[in-house]
């Protein structure tokens, strides 16, 4: 279970960084926006929820103590996904910027959570 948590953590970090960079690039080059961008973004943001779920299961079923700040950064990443989704219609003309910076923010939160994990 711990290995799954580590693998999904890297998917969250790399995937959201790529999705965020792609969205920011698509803001400048509109031909890059479209279905594949939004599918990829959706998959890596769902991975955040999967990561939180696996983390909760780890906390319940093992003696590992993740630390309060590790849990905080994971929870904030999951909440950020919801905030991005809730603002998408209000910022329709800037949705690529919203998801671009949002994806990079989520990747940064995930890196920070990984750094705070005791070995």
Protein Blocks (a to p, Z undefined) as FASTA:
>chain_A
ZZmmmmmmmmmmmmmmmmmmmmmmmmmmmmlgcjklmmmmmmmmmmmmmmmmmmmmmmmm
mcbdebjklmmmmmmmmmmmmmmmmmmmmmmmmmmmmmmmmmmmmmmmmmmmmmmpcZZ
